Amino acid sequence: MALYVVERDLSSVPPERLLLDQRRIASACIELKAQGKRIRYISSVVVPADARAVDLFGAESAEVVDEAHSTAQVPYSRIVEILDLTPSFVHRGTSRSRRSLQRTRGTAVDAEAIHPMTSSSELARWLADGRRLFTECLEILENSERLQTRSQTLESENEMLREEVARLRQRVDVLEADRSDMVAAFNDLAGHVTQVVDHILQKSEEGENGK
């Protein structure tokens, strides 16, 4: 049999409904197996942070897994075939083989069914924590987007300021050049005026001496 992972959305599923769905799926697997179809409900895990359940099945095809969920009237997001790459050298105390699950006998369902690993109160707490973490993650993402937008705005403003500073520097350079030209012209004018004054004074002195 191949291995299949079934993903289910738990965002709107209460804990008691989750446990009921598990029992329905386990019962559906027993019914299908009685009809000669090969399917085995191996295990289930819950991802509280994502409000998502992941169920592991062994089955002859994905269609049989889908039929089990249709019979149990349990919705799912998708069915994906997977490969078991657990190395053979891993000690049994570290990784229990799937065959050991066949030897486990439940009190309410067949060996092919899984047993709830936690109580309704614990599942409720996990789901509540998961929703809280999910909400916090959304807030962090929203804050990150706002900060990114603000950062881009500030970067645009900084770029405009840099361009304005460059234009002002260019204007200062032009004014410095104009100032240098004006100083040079003033010096030339002052020198010319000095020469004229000196010439006038010289003529005046010569006139006085001639008398």
Phi and psi restraints in degrees (value plus and minus 20) as a CYANA .aco file:
   2 ALA   PHI    -106.6   -66.6
   2 ALA   PSI     142.7   182.7
   3 LEU   PHI    -121.6   -81.6
   3 LEU   PSI     119.2   159.2
   4 TYR   PHI    -153.3  -113.3
   4 TYR   PSI     120.4   160.4
   5 VAL   PHI    -127.2   -87.2
   5 VAL   PSI     112.0   152.0
   6 VAL   PHI    -135.2   -95.2
   6 VAL   PSI     104.5   144.5
   7 GLU   PHI    -120.9   -80.9
   7 GLU   PSI     115.3   155.3
   8 ARG   PHI    -150.4  -110.4
   8 ARG   PSI     120.5   160.5
   9 ASP   PHI    -106.7   -66.7
   9 ASP   PSI     104.1   144.1
  10 LEU   PHI    -129.1   -89.1
  10 LEU   PSI      -8.9    31.1
  11 SER   PHI     -80.7   -40.7
  11 SER   PSI     -47.4    -7.4
  12 SER   PHI    -142.4  -102.4
  12 SER   PSI       2.2    42.2
  13 VAL   PHI    -128.6   -88.6
  13 VAL   PSI      98.5   138.5
  14 PRO   PHI     -90.0   -50.0
  14 PRO   PSI     137.5   177.5
  15 PRO   PHI     -76.9   -36.9
  15 PRO   PSI     -60.9   -20.9
  16 GLU   PHI     -85.8   -45.8
  16 GLU   PSI     -51.6   -11.6
  17 ARG   PHI     -91.3   -51.3
  17 ARG   PSI     -53.9   -13.9
  18 LEU   PHI     -81.3   -41.3
  18 LEU   PSI     -66.6   -26.6
  19 LEU   PHI     -85.3   -45.3
  19 LEU   PSI     -58.9   -18.9
  20 LEU   PHI     -84.5   -44.5
  20 LEU   PSI     -60.7   -20.7
  21 ASP   PHI     -83.1   -43.1
  21 ASP   PSI     -58.5   -18.5
  22 GLN   PHI     -81.0   -41.0
  22 GLN   PSI     -64.2   -24.2
  23 ARG   PHI     -85.9   -45.9
  23 ARG   PSI     -58.8   -18.8
  24 ARG   PHI     -83.8   -43.8
  24 ARG   PSI     -62.0   -22.0
  25 ILE   PHI     -85.4   -45.4
  25 ILE   PSI     -61.9   -21.9
  26 ALA   PHI     -82.0   -42.0
  26 ALA   PSI     -62.6   -22.6
  27 SER   PHI     -85.3   -45.3
  27 SER   PSI     -58.7   -18.7
  28 ALA   PHI     -84.0   -44.0
  28 ALA   PSI     -58.4   -18.4
  29 CYS   PHI     -83.7   -43.7
  29 CYS   PSI     -58.9   -18.9
  30 ILE   PHI     -84.1   -44.1
  30 ILE   PSI     -62.3   -22.3
  31 GLU   PHI     -82.9   -42.9
  31 GLU   PSI     -65.2   -25.2
  32 LEU   PHI     -85.8   -45.8
  32 LEU   PSI     -57.2   -17.2
  33 LYS   PHI     -85.9   -45.9
  33 LYS   PSI     -54.7   -14.7
  34 ALA   PHI     -86.3   -46.3
  34 ALA   PSI     -44.2    -4.2
  35 GLN   PHI    -104.9   -64.9
  35 GLN   PSI     -18.3    21.7
  36 GLY   PHI      74.9   114.9
  36 GLY   PSI     -13.6    26.4
  37 LYS   PHI    -111.9   -71.9
  37 LYS   PSI     123.5   163.5
  38 ARG   PHI    -114.8   -74.8
  38 ARG   PSI      92.3   132.3
  39 ILE   PHI    -176.4  -136.4
  39 ILE   PSI     125.0   165.0
  40 ARG   PHI    -164.8  -124.8
  40 ARG   PSI     107.0   147.0
  41 TYR   PHI    -106.3   -66.3
  41 TYR   PSI      88.5   128.5
  42 ILE   PHI    -109.8   -69.8
  42 ILE   PSI     -75.1   -35.1
  43 SER   PHI    -182.6  -142.6
  43 SER   PSI     148.1   188.1
  44 SER   PHI    -160.5  -120.5
  44 SER   PSI     124.8   164.8
  45 VAL   PHI    -153.8  -113.8
  45 VAL   PSI     135.4   175.4
  46 VAL   PHI    -139.0   -99.0
  46 VAL   PSI     115.3   155.3
  47 VAL   PHI    -126.0   -86.0
  47 VAL   PSI      72.8   112.8
  48 PRO   PHI     -78.5   -38.5
  48 PRO   PSI     -59.1   -19.1
  49 ALA   PHI     -81.5   -41.5
  49 ALA   PSI     -50.4   -10.4
  50 ASP   PHI    -123.5   -83.5
  50 ASP   PSI     -21.2    18.8
  51 ALA   PHI      31.2    71.2
  51 ALA   PSI      35.0    75.0
  52 ARG   PHI    -160.8  -120.8
  52 ARG   PSI     123.0   163.0
  53 ALA   PHI    -131.9   -91.9
  53 ALA   PSI     124.3   164.3
  54 VAL   PHI    -146.3  -106.3
  54 VAL   PSI      97.6   137.6
  55 ASP   PHI    -129.6   -89.6
  55 ASP   PSI     121.7   161.7
  56 LEU   PHI    -130.5   -90.5
  56 LEU   PSI     108.7   148.7
  57 PHE   PHI    -147.5  -107.5
  57 PHE   PSI     129.4   169.4
  58 GLY   PHI    -129.2   -89.2
  58 GLY   PSI     106.0   146.0
  59 ALA   PHI    -174.8  -134.8
  59 ALA   PSI     142.6   182.6
  60 GLU   PHI     -95.7   -55.7
  60 GLU   PSI     -40.4    -0.4
  61 SER   PHI    -184.7  -144.7
  61 SER   PSI     143.2   183.2
  62 ALA   PHI     -87.4   -47.4
  62 ALA   PSI     -47.7    -7.7
  63 GLU   PHI     -84.0   -44.0
  63 GLU   PSI     -55.4   -15.4
  64 VAL   PHI     -89.0   -49.0
  64 VAL   PSI     -59.0   -19.0
  65 VAL   PHI     -83.7   -43.7
  65 VAL   PSI     -61.9   -21.9
  66 ASP   PHI     -82.4   -42.4
  66 ASP   PSI     -60.1   -20.1
  67 GLU   PHI     -83.2   -43.2
  67 GLU   PSI     -57.5   -17.5
  68 ALA   PHI     -82.6   -42.6
  68 ALA   PSI     -61.6   -21.6
  69 HIS   PHI     -92.3   -52.3
  69 HIS   PSI     -54.8   -14.8
  70 SER   PHI     -86.0   -46.0
  70 SER   PSI     -61.3   -21.3
  71 THR   PHI     -83.5   -43.5
  71 THR   PSI     -60.9   -20.9
  72 ALA   PHI     -99.7   -59.7
  72 ALA   PSI     -30.7     9.3
  73 GLN   PHI      38.4    78.4
  73 GLN   PSI      25.8    65.8
  74 VAL   PHI    -135.5   -95.5
  74 VAL   PSI      96.5   136.5
  75 PRO   PHI     -93.2   -53.2
  75 PRO   PSI     135.7   175.7
  76 TYR   PHI    -165.9  -125.9
  76 TYR   PSI     144.2   184.2
  77 SER   PHI    -106.7   -66.7
  77 SER   PSI     -66.8   -26.8
  78 ARG   PHI    -184.5  -144.5
  78 ARG   PSI     141.2   181.2
  79 ILE   PHI    -139.3   -99.3
  79 ILE   PSI     106.4   146.4
  80 VAL   PHI    -149.6  -109.6
  80 VAL   PSI     111.1   151.1
  81 GLU   PHI     -98.1   -58.1
  81 GLU   PSI     118.3   158.3
  82 ILE   PHI    -147.6  -107.6
  82 ILE   PSI     150.5   190.5
  83 LEU   PHI    -137.2   -97.2
  83 LEU   PSI     116.6   156.6
  84 ASP   PHI    -110.2   -70.2
  84 ASP   PSI      89.3   129.3
  85 LEU   PHI    -130.2   -90.2
  85 LEU   PSI       3.7    43.7
  86 THR   PHI     -82.7   -42.7
  86 THR   PSI     101.2   141.2
  87 PRO   PHI     -86.4   -46.4
  87 PRO   PSI     128.0   168.0
  88 SER   PHI     -90.5   -50.5
  88 SER   PSI     -39.4     0.6
  89 PHE   PHI    -103.5   -63.5
  89 PHE   PSI     -24.6    15.4
  90 VAL   PHI     -89.7   -49.7
  90 VAL   PSI     110.9   150.9
  91 HIS   PHI     -86.8   -46.8
  91 HIS   PSI     127.3   167.3
  92 ARG   PHI     -80.5   -40.5
  92 ARG   PSI     -51.2   -11.2
  93 GLY   PHI     -88.2   -48.2
  93 GLY   PSI     -39.3     0.7
  94 THR   PHI    -112.8   -72.8
  94 THR   PSI     -58.6   -18.6
  95 SER   PHI    -160.0  -120.0
  95 SER   PSI      92.4   132.4
  96 ARG   PHI     -99.3   -59.3
  96 ARG   PSI     111.7   151.7
  97 SER   PHI     -91.6   -51.6
  97 SER   PSI     139.2   179.2
  98 ARG   PHI     -87.0   -47.0
  98 ARG   PSI     -46.2    -6.2
  99 ARG   PHI     -83.1   -43.1
  99 ARG   PSI     -51.4   -11.4
 100 SER   PHI     -85.6   -45.6
 100 SER   PSI     -45.7    -5.7
 101 LEU   PHI     -88.2   -48.2
 101 LEU   PSI     -48.7    -8.7
 102 GLN   PHI     -86.5   -46.5
 102 GLN   PSI     -49.5    -9.5
 103 ARG   PHI    -104.3   -64.3
 103 ARG   PSI     -28.4    11.6
 104 THR   PHI    -103.8   -63.8
 104 THR   PSI     105.9   145.9
 105 ARG   PHI    -125.9   -85.9
 105 ARG   PSI     105.4   145.4
 106 GLY   PHI    -108.2   -68.2
 106 GLY   PSI     146.8   186.8
 107 THR   PHI    -109.6   -69.6
 107 THR   PSI     -46.7    -6.7
 108 ALA   PHI    -131.0   -91.0
 108 ALA   PSI     -44.6    -4.6
 109 VAL   PHI    -153.2  -113.2
 109 VAL   PSI     155.0   195.0
 110 ASP   PHI     -92.1   -52.1
 110 ASP   PSI     151.2   191.2
 111 ALA   PHI     -82.7   -42.7
 111 ALA   PSI     -43.0    -3.0
 112 GLU   PHI     -93.2   -53.2
 112 GLU   PSI     -37.6     2.4
 113 ALA   PHI    -106.9   -66.9
 113 ALA   PSI     136.7   176.7
 114 ILE   PHI    -116.0   -76.0
 114 ILE   PSI     142.5   182.5
 115 HIS   PHI    -125.4   -85.4
 115 HIS   PSI     118.0   158.0
 116 PRO   PHI     -78.4   -38.4
 116 PRO   PSI     109.7   149.7
 117 MET   PHI    -108.4   -68.4
 117 MET   PSI     -22.9    17.1
 118 THR   PHI    -173.7  -133.7
 118 THR   PSI     147.9   187.9
 119 SER   PHI    -107.0   -67.0
 119 SER   PSI     149.6   189.6
 120 SER   PHI     -83.2   -43.2
 120 SER   PSI     -58.8   -18.8
 121 SER   PHI     -84.0   -44.0
 121 SER   PSI     -59.2   -19.2
 122 GLU   PHI     -88.1   -48.1
 122 GLU   PSI     -61.6   -21.6
 123 LEU   PHI     -82.8   -42.8
 123 LEU   PSI     -60.5   -20.5
 124 ALA   PHI     -81.5   -41.5
 124 ALA   PSI     -61.9   -21.9
 125 ARG   PHI     -85.7   -45.7
 125 ARG   PSI     -63.3   -23.3
 126 TRP   PHI     -82.0   -42.0
 126 TRP   PSI     -65.1   -25.1
 127 LEU   PHI     -85.4   -45.4
 127 LEU   PSI     -59.8   -19.8
 128 ALA   PHI     -83.8   -43.8
 128 ALA   PSI     -63.1   -23.1
 129 ASP   PHI     -83.2   -43.2
 129 ASP   PSI     -59.6   -19.6
 130 GLY   PHI     -83.1   -43.1
 130 GLY   PSI     -64.6   -24.6
 131 ARG   PHI     -84.3   -44.3
 131 ARG   PSI     -59.4   -19.4
 132 ARG   PHI     -83.3   -43.3
 132 ARG   PSI     -65.1   -25.1
 133 LEU   PHI     -84.1   -44.1
 133 LEU   PSI     -58.4   -18.4
 134 PHE   PHI     -83.6   -43.6
 134 PHE   PSI     -62.7   -22.7
 135 THR   PHI     -83.3   -43.3
 135 THR   PSI     -62.0   -22.0
 136 GLU   PHI     -84.1   -44.1
 136 GLU   PSI     -58.3   -18.3
 137 CYS   PHI     -83.4   -43.4
 137 CYS   PSI     -61.3   -21.3
 138 LEU   PHI     -83.0   -43.0
 138 LEU   PSI     -61.7   -21.7
 139 GLU   PHI     -83.5   -43.5
 139 GLU   PSI     -60.6   -20.6
 140 ILE   PHI     -83.0   -43.0
 140 ILE   PSI     -62.3   -22.3
 141 LEU   PHI     -84.4   -44.4
 141 LEU   PSI     -62.2   -22.2
 142 GLU   PHI     -83.5   -43.5
 142 GLU   PSI     -63.4   -23.4
 143 ASN   PHI     -83.1   -43.1
 143 ASN   PSI     -58.7   -18.7
 144 SER   PHI     -83.5   -43.5
 144 SER   PSI     -61.4   -21.4
 145 GLU   PHI     -85.3   -45.3
 145 GLU   PSI     -61.2   -21.2
 146 ARG   PHI     -83.6   -43.6
 146 ARG   PSI     -62.8   -22.8
 147 LEU   PHI     -84.4   -44.4
 147 LEU   PSI     -58.3   -18.3
 148 GLN   PHI     -85.3   -45.3
 148 GLN   PSI     -62.1   -22.1
 149 THR   PHI     -83.0   -43.0
 149 THR   PSI     -64.3   -24.3
 150 ARG   PHI     -82.5   -42.5
 150 ARG   PSI     -60.3   -20.3
 151 SER   PHI     -82.5   -42.5
 151 SER   PSI     -62.2   -22.2
 152 GLN   PHI     -84.6   -44.6
 152 GLN   PSI     -59.0   -19.0
 153 THR   PHI     -83.4   -43.4
 153 THR   PSI     -65.7   -25.7
 154 LEU   PHI     -83.5   -43.5
 154 LEU   PSI     -57.7   -17.7
 155 GLU   PHI     -84.5   -44.5
 155 GLU   PSI     -60.2   -20.2
 156 SER   PHI     -84.5   -44.5
 156 SER   PSI     -62.2   -22.2
 157 GLU   PHI     -84.2   -44.2
 157 GLU   PSI     -60.3   -20.3
 158 ASN   PHI     -83.2   -43.2
 158 ASN   PSI     -59.1   -19.1
 159 GLU   PHI     -84.7   -44.7
 159 GLU   PSI     -60.4   -20.4
 160 MET   PHI     -84.5   -44.5
 160 MET   PSI     -60.8   -20.8
 161 LEU   PHI     -84.4   -44.4
 161 LEU   PSI     -59.7   -19.7
 162 ARG   PHI     -83.3   -43.3
 162 ARG   PSI     -61.3   -21.3
 163 GLU   PHI     -84.8   -44.8
 163 GLU   PSI     -59.6   -19.6
 164 GLU   PHI     -86.2   -46.2
 164 GLU   PSI     -60.8   -20.8
 165 VAL   PHI     -82.4   -42.4
 165 VAL   PSI     -60.6   -20.6
 166 ALA   PHI     -83.3   -43.3
 166 ALA   PSI     -61.1   -21.1
 167 ARG   PHI     -85.9   -45.9
 167 ARG   PSI     -60.2   -20.2
 168 LEU   PHI     -84.2   -44.2
 168 LEU   PSI     -60.3   -20.3
 169 ARG   PHI     -83.1   -43.1
 169 ARG   PSI     -61.0   -21.0
 170 GLN   PHI     -83.2   -43.2
 170 GLN   PSI     -60.4   -20.4
 171 ARG   PHI     -85.1   -45.1
 171 ARG   PSI     -60.5   -20.5
 172 VAL   PHI     -82.4   -42.4
 172 VAL   PSI     -61.1   -21.1
 173 ASP   PHI     -80.9   -40.9
 173 ASP   PSI     -61.3   -21.3
 174 VAL   PHI     -84.8   -44.8
 174 VAL   PSI     -63.4   -23.4
 175 LEU   PHI     -84.7   -44.7
 175 LEU   PSI     -57.9   -17.9
 176 GLU   PHI     -82.7   -42.7
 176 GLU   PSI     -61.7   -21.7
 177 ALA   PHI     -84.7   -44.7
 177 ALA   PSI     -62.8   -22.8
 178 ASP   PHI     -82.5   -42.5
 178 ASP   PSI     -59.6   -19.6
 179 ARG   PHI     -83.0   -43.0
 179 ARG   PSI     -62.4   -22.4
 180 SER   PHI     -82.2   -42.2
 180 SER   PSI     -61.3   -21.3
 181 ASP   PHI     -85.0   -45.0
 181 ASP   PSI     -60.5   -20.5
 182 MET   PHI     -86.5   -46.5
 182 MET   PSI     -61.4   -21.4
 183 VAL   PHI     -81.8   -41.8
 183 VAL   PSI     -63.1   -23.1
 184 ALA   PHI     -83.9   -43.9
 184 ALA   PSI     -62.4   -22.4
 185 ALA   PHI     -85.3   -45.3
 185 ALA   PSI     -60.5   -20.5
 186 PHE   PHI     -83.9   -43.9
 186 PHE   PSI     -61.5   -21.5
 187 ASN   PHI     -82.4   -42.4
 187 ASN   PSI     -61.8   -21.8
 188 ASP   PHI     -82.2   -42.2
 188 ASP   PSI     -64.4   -24.4
 189 LEU   PHI     -84.1   -44.1
 189 LEU   PSI     -62.7   -22.7
 190 ALA   PHI     -82.0   -42.0
 190 ALA   PSI     -61.7   -21.7
 191 GLY   PHI     -83.1   -43.1
 191 GLY   PSI     -61.0   -21.0
 192 HIS   PHI     -86.8   -46.8
 192 HIS   PSI     -63.0   -23.0
 193 VAL   PHI     -82.0   -42.0
 193 VAL   PSI     -60.3   -20.3
 194 THR   PHI     -81.4   -41.4
 194 THR   PSI     -62.3   -22.3
 195 GLN   PHI     -83.2   -43.2
 195 GLN   PSI     -63.0   -23.0
 196 VAL   PHI     -84.1   -44.1
 196 VAL   PSI     -64.5   -24.5
 197 VAL   PHI     -82.3   -42.3
 197 VAL   PSI     -65.3   -25.3
 198 ASP   PHI     -79.4   -39.4
 198 ASP   PSI     -60.3   -20.3
 199 HIS   PHI     -85.6   -45.6
 199 HIS   PSI     -62.6   -22.6
 200 ILE   PHI     -83.6   -43.6
 200 ILE   PSI     -65.4   -25.4
 201 LEU   PHI     -81.7   -41.7
 201 LEU   PSI     -61.7   -21.7
 202 GLN   PHI     -81.2   -41.2
 202 GLN   PSI     -63.7   -23.7
 203 LYS   PHI     -84.3   -44.3
 203 LYS   PSI     -59.1   -19.1
 204 SER   PHI     -84.5   -44.5
 204 SER   PSI     -61.4   -21.4
 205 GLU   PHI     -87.2   -47.2
 205 GLU   PSI     -59.7   -19.7
 206 GLU   PHI     -83.5   -43.5
 206 GLU   PSI     -58.5   -18.5
 207 GLY   PHI     -86.6   -46.6
 207 GLY   PSI     -57.6   -17.6
 208 GLU   PHI     -88.6   -48.6
 208 GLU   PSI     -60.7   -20.7
 209 ASN   PHI     -86.9   -46.9
 209 ASN   PSI     -51.8   -11.8
 210 GLY   PHI     -90.1   -50.1
 210 GLY   PSI     -50.4   -10.4
